[in-house]
């Protein structure tokens, strides 16, 4: 006995909602990543350079070709140290 098409409508709605959610999250990640594709297989050097780029430009994937660092960058230290107990 065949299945009436009315029984398949909820499955189509659920499938459409999963597709819309996946597409929306993909677009959001792309937008947050500076309109670039995601990086894969990051090692310590890549993370260090991404942190430096973030401190230089304010964006995780932003890059600068300026030969001289902006003002205030000399005080922008990436080392995390403990607070002194005085």
C-alpha positions as CSV (number, residue, x, y, z in Angstrom):
1,X,0.0,0.0,0.0
2,X,1.5,3.4,-1.0
3,X,2.2,6.1,1.5
4,X,0.0,9.2,1.0
5,X,2.0,12.3,0.1
6,X,0.6,14.2,3.2
7,X,2.8,12.0,5.4
8,X,6.0,13.2,3.6
9,X,5.3,16.9,4.1
10,X,6.8,17.0,7.7
11,X,9.9,15.2,6.5
12,X,10.3,17.8,3.7
13,X,9.9,20.7,6.2
14,X,12.5,19.1,8.6
15,X,14.9,18.6,5.7
16,X,14.5,22.2,4.6
17,X,15.1,23.5,8.1
18,X,18.2,21.5,8.5
19,X,19.4,22.7,5.1
20,X,18.6,26.4,5.9
21,X,20.4,26.1,9.3
22,X,23.5,24.5,7.8
23,X,23.7,27.1,5.1
24,X,23.2,29.9,7.6
25,X,25.9,28.6,9.9
26,X,28.3,28.1,7.0
27,X,27.7,31.7,5.8
28,X,28.2,33.1,9.3
29,X,31.5,31.2,9.7
30,X,32.6,32.6,6.3
31,X,31.6,36.1,7.3
32,X,33.4,35.8,10.7
33,X,36.5,34.5,9.0
34,X,37.1,37.6,7.0
35,X,35.3,36.3,3.9
36,X,38.0,33.6,3.5
37,X,37.9,29.8,3.5
38,X,38.7,28.2,6.9
39,X,42.2,27.2,7.7
40,X,43.0,23.5,8.1
41,X,45.9,21.7,9.9
42,X,47.1,24.7,12.0
43,X,50.3,24.2,13.8
44,X,51.9,26.4,16.5
45,X,53.6,28.7,14.0
46,X,50.3,29.4,12.2
47,X,48.5,30.1,15.5
48,X,51.3,32.5,16.5
49,X,51.2,34.3,13.2
50,X,47.4,34.6,13.4
51,X,47.7,36.0,16.9
52,X,50.3,38.5,15.7
53,X,48.0,39.5,12.8
54,X,45.1,39.9,15.2
55,X,47.2,42.2,17.4
56,X,48.4,44.2,14.3
57,X,45.1,44.6,12.4
58,X,42.4,43.7,14.9
59,X,41.2,40.8,12.7
60,X,42.2,37.2,13.1
61,X,42.8,36.7,9.4
62,X,43.8,40.3,8.6
63,X,47.3,41.0,7.3
64,X,49.3,44.1,7.0
65,X,52.1,45.0,4.5
66,X,53.3,48.0,6.5
67,X,57.0,48.0,7.1
68,X,56.5,49.8,10.4
69,X,54.2,48.6,13.2
70,X,51.4,50.9,14.2
71,X,51.8,53.1,17.3
72,X,51.1,51.1,20.5
73,X,52.2,47.8,19.1
74,X,55.5,47.8,21.0
75,X,53.4,47.7,24.2
76,X,51.1,44.9,22.9
77,X,52.9,41.9,24.4
78,X,51.5,38.5,23.6
79,X,53.1,36.8,26.6
80,X,50.6,35.9,29.3
81,X,52.2,36.3,32.7
82,X,50.9,35.8,36.2
83,X,49.8,38.7,38.4
84,X,52.3,39.6,41.1
85,X,51.4,38.7,44.6
86,X,52.5,41.8,46.6
